[in-house]
Amino acid sequence: MEKNVENIKKIAAMIDHTNLNPCATKADIEKLCDEAKKYGFASVCVNPSYVPLAAEKLSGSEVKVCTVVGFPLGANSIDDKASQAGLLVYDGAREVDMVVNLGLVKDGEWDDVFEEIYAVRCAVNDVDIPGDPKIIVKVILETCYLSDDEIVKCCEAAEKAGADFVKTSTGFAILKGADGTLLPNGATTHAVSLMRKTVGDRLGVKASGGIHNWEEACAMIEAGASRIGASAGVQIVRS
């Protein structure tokens, strides 16, 4: 994709500008919000404790507050995920990225995978918010751990449960080869393409993890991504 003003604005509007660093400070989040407004990003994605701050900083802007549930392992109980999601929407989040329970996926417990996504969907729908805004639910699959068949089945469960997006990765997975070397743990064009093929145009696909520049963002979009999660949002639109 040619890097011109029109395309820069188009891609900026697809970026969830992210800071999920456990050591992120209040000043870091304020900077993140200022950058998101300046460049026209879709949202800022922050850890749960910073949702009220981000909501305050972004009040009156077009930028949404996105946060994470069950992050980064996904091993929380269904009740934990649902109750946290509802509280975070009450605090100002308008997009919730939940990590699927990978143990359930590996056991092939697809009814339970559906149930936890559906519980989060219902919890955010139940929050009474002035203006009744649409709350976006994204389901993080952590694709580096999954087979193609598991990716497909996760996407199918997410769609059935009423999710709005499926998402590739947390960026926090640790995957090692037989020799102990670290392997890629983020988005791949293969996974994005498979997810898009599975959900068609019915759900969004968010590519997240290891996207550092314009070329990488464009490759994910060409593979089928409709949202990009990146801590390098500014570098992507300026590189």
C-alpha positions as CSV (number, residue, x, y, z in Angstrom):
1,M,0.0,0.0,0.0
2,E,1.4,3.4,-1.0
3,K,2.3,5.5,1.9
4,N,0.4,8.8,1.3
5,V,-1.7,11.0,3.4
6,E,-5.0,9.3,2.6
7,N,-3.6,5.8,3.4
8,I,-1.8,7.0,6.5
9,K,-5.1,8.3,7.9
10,K,-6.9,5.0,6.9
11,I,-4.4,2.8,8.7
12,A,-4.1,5.1,11.7
13,A,-7.9,4.7,12.1
14,M,-7.3,0.9,12.3
15,I,-4.7,1.0,15.1
16,D,-5.3,0.2,18.7
17,H,-2.4,2.2,20.2
18,T,-1.2,-0.1,23.0
19,N,0.7,0.1,26.2
20,L,0.2,-3.0,28.3
21,N,3.7,-2.8,29.9
22,P,3.3,-3.9,33.6
23,C,5.6,-1.0,34.5
24,A,3.7,1.6,32.6
25,T,3.2,4.8,34.6
26,K,0.5,7.4,34.7
27,A,2.6,9.7,32.5
28,D,3.1,6.9,30.0
29,I,-0.7,6.4,29.6
30,E,-1.3,10.2,29.3
31,K,1.3,10.3,26.5
32,L,-0.4,7.3,24.8
33,C,-3.8,9.1,24.9
34,D,-2.3,12.3,23.6
35,E,-0.6,10.4,20.7
36,A,-3.9,8.6,19.9
37,K,-5.8,11.9,19.6
38,K,-3.0,13.5,17.5
39,Y,-2.8,10.6,15.0
40,G,-6.4,9.6,14.9
41,F,-6.0,6.0,16.2
42,A,-9.0,3.8,16.8
43,S,-8.3,3.3,20.5
44,V,-5.8,3.1,23.2
45,C,-5.4,-0.3,24.7
46,V,-4.4,-0.2,28.4
47,N,-4.3,-2.4,31.4
48,P,-7.5,-2.4,33.5
49,S,-6.2,-0.1,36.3
50,Y,-5.7,2.7,33.8
51,V,-9.1,2.5,32.2
52,P,-10.5,5.4,34.3
53,L,-7.5,7.6,33.5
54,A,-7.7,6.9,29.8
55,A,-11.4,7.5,29.7
56,E,-10.9,10.9,31.4
57,K,-8.1,11.8,29.0
58,L,-10.0,10.8,25.9
59,S,-13.4,12.3,26.9
60,G,-14.9,14.2,24.0
61,S,-12.6,12.6,21.4
62,E,-13.2,9.9,18.8
63,V,-10.6,7.6,20.3
64,K,-12.1,4.7,22.3
65,V,-10.7,3.1,25.5
66,C,-9.8,-0.6,25.0
67,T,-8.7,-2.9,27.8
68,V,-7.9,-6.5,28.4
69,V,-9.6,-9.3,30.4
70,G,-7.9,-12.5,31.5
71,F,-4.7,-11.1,30.3
72,P,-2.2,-12.5,29.3
73,L,-2.8,-16.1,30.2
74,G,-6.5,-16.5,29.8
75,A,-6.7,-19.0,32.6
76,N,-9.2,-17.0,34.8
77,S,-12.6,-18.5,35.6
78,I,-15.6,-17.6,33.5
79,D,-17.1,-15.6,36.4
80,D,-13.8,-13.6,36.9
81,K,-13.7,-12.7,33.2
82,A,-17.3,-11.7,33.0
83,S,-17.4,-9.7,36.2
84,Q,-14.1,-7.9,35.3
85,A,-15.4,-7.1,31.8
86,G,-18.6,-5.5,33.2
87,L,-16.7,-3.4,35.7
88,L,-14.3,-2.2,33.1
89,V,-17.1,-1.1,30.8
90,Y,-18.6,0.7,33.8
91,D,-15.2,2.5,34.3
92,G,-15.1,3.7,30.7
93,A,-13.9,0.9,28.5
94,R,-15.7,0.6,25.2
95,E,-13.7,-2.2,23.7
96,V,-12.7,-5.4,25.7
97,D,-10.0,-7.8,24.5
98,M,-10.4,-11.1,26.3
99,V,-8.0,-14.0,26.2
100,V,-9.5,-17.3,25.5
101,N,-8.9,-20.2,28.0
102,L,-6.2,-22.1,26.2
103,G,-6.6,-25.2,28.4
104,L,-10.2,-25.5,27.3
105,V,-9.1,-25.1,23.7
106,K,-6.4,-27.8,24.0
107,D,-8.9,-30.1,25.6
108,G,-11.4,-29.5,22.8
109,E,-14.0,-28.2,25.3
110,W,-15.7,-26.1,22.7
111,D,-19.0,-25.7,24.6
112,D,-17.0,-24.2,27.5
113,V,-15.0,-21.9,25.1
114,F,-18.3,-20.6,23.8
115,E,-19.7,-20.2,27.3
116,E,-16.9,-18.0,28.6
117,I,-17.0,-15.7,25.5
118,Y,-20.8,-15.5,25.8
119,A,-20.5,-14.7,29.5
120,V,-18.3,-11.7,28.7
121,R,-20.6,-10.7,25.9
122,C,-23.6,-10.7,28.2
123,A,-21.7,-9.0,31.0
124,V,-20.7,-6.0,28.9
125,N,-24.2,-5.8,27.3
126,D,-25.8,-5.6,30.8
127,V,-24.0,-2.4,31.8
128,D,-26.3,0.6,31.7
129,I,-24.4,3.3,29.9
130,P,-25.8,6.7,28.9
131,G,-26.3,6.7,25.1
132,D,-26.1,2.9,25.0
133,P,-22.9,2.7,23.0
134,K,-21.9,-0.5,21.3
135,I,-19.3,-2.4,23.3
136,I,-16.8,-4.2,21.2
137,V,-15.6,-7.6,22.3
138,K,-12.5,-9.1,20.8
139,V,-11.3,-12.6,21.5
140,I,-7.6,-13.2,21.7
141,L,-6.7,-16.7,20.5
142,E,-2.9,-16.7,21.1
143,T,-2.4,-18.3,17.7
144,C,1.3,-19.2,18.2
145,Y,0.1,-22.0,20.5
146,L,-2.7,-23.3,18.2
147,S,-3.1,-25.6,15.3
148,D,-5.0,-24.4,12.2
149,D,-8.0,-26.5,13.2
150,E,-7.9,-25.0,16.7
151,I,-7.8,-21.5,15.3
152,V,-10.8,-22.2,13.1
153,K,-12.8,-23.7,16.0
154,C,-12.0,-20.7,18.2
155,C,-13.2,-18.3,15.5
156,E,-16.4,-20.3,15.2
157,A,-17.0,-20.3,18.9
158,A,-16.3,-16.5,19.1
159,E,-18.8,-15.8,16.3
160,K,-21.4,-18.0,17.8
161,A,-21.0,-16.3,21.2
162,G,-21.5,-12.8,19.7
163,A,-17.9,-11.5,19.7
164,D,-17.1,-8.6,17.3
165,F,-13.5,-9.5,16.6
166,V,-11.0,-12.4,16.8
167,K,-7.5,-11.4,17.6
168,T,-4.2,-13.2,17.0
169,S,-2.0,-12.6,20.1
170,T,-1.3,-11.0,23.4
171,G,2.4,-10.4,22.5
172,F,3.3,-11.9,25.9
173,A,3.3,-15.6,24.9
174,I,6.6,-17.5,25.4
175,L,7.2,-20.1,22.7
176,K,10.5,-22.0,22.5
177,G,12.0,-24.4,20.0
178,A,13.5,-27.8,20.8
179,D,16.9,-26.1,21.4
180,G,15.4,-23.5,23.8
181,T,15.5,-20.6,21.5
182,L,12.6,-18.2,21.5
183,L,10.2,-18.5,18.6
184,P,7.9,-15.8,17.1
185,N,4.9,-15.2,19.4
186,G,2.9,-12.6,17.5
187,A,0.7,-12.1,14.5
188,T,1.5,-14.0,11.2
189,T,-0.1,-13.4,7.8
190,H,-1.0,-17.1,7.8
191,A,-3.0,-16.9,11.0
192,V,-4.7,-13.6,9.9
193,S,-5.6,-15.1,6.5
194,L,-7.1,-18.2,8.1
195,M,-9.1,-16.2,10.7
196,R,-10.5,-14.0,7.9
197,K,-11.4,-17.0,5.8
198,T,-13.2,-18.5,8.8
199,V,-15.2,-15.4,9.9
200,G,-15.7,-13.8,6.4
201,D,-16.9,-10.3,6.7
202,R,-19.1,-11.1,9.7
203,L,-16.4,-10.3,12.3
204,G,-13.3,-8.1,12.5
205,V,-9.8,-9.6,12.6
206,K,-7.2,-7.9,14.8
207,A,-3.5,-8.6,14.1
208,S,-1.5,-8.0,17.2
209,G,2.0,-8.8,18.4
210,G,5.3,-7.9,16.6
211,I,4.0,-5.3,14.2
212,H,6.6,-2.6,14.2
213,N,6.4,-0.6,10.9
214,W,4.3,0.4,7.9
215,E,5.2,-2.6,5.8
216,E,4.3,-5.1,8.5
217,A,1.0,-3.4,9.2
218,C,0.2,-3.4,5.4
219,A,1.0,-7.1,5.2
220,M,-1.4,-7.9,7.9
221,I,-4.1,-5.7,6.4
222,E,-3.6,-7.4,3.0
223,A,-3.9,-10.8,4.7
224,G,-7.3,-9.7,6.1
225,A,-6.8,-7.7,9.3
226,S,-9.3,-4.9,10.0
227,R,-7.6,-3.8,13.2
228,I,-3.9,-3.6,14.2
229,G,-2.8,-3.8,17.8
230,A,0.6,-2.2,18.3
231,S,2.7,-0.4,20.8
232,A,4.5,1.1,17.8
233,G,1.5,3.0,16.4
234,V,3.4,6.3,16.0
235,Q,6.3,4.5,14.3
236,I,3.9,2.8,11.9
237,V,2.3,6.0,10.7
238,R,5.6,8.0,10.7
239,S,8.1,5.4,9.5
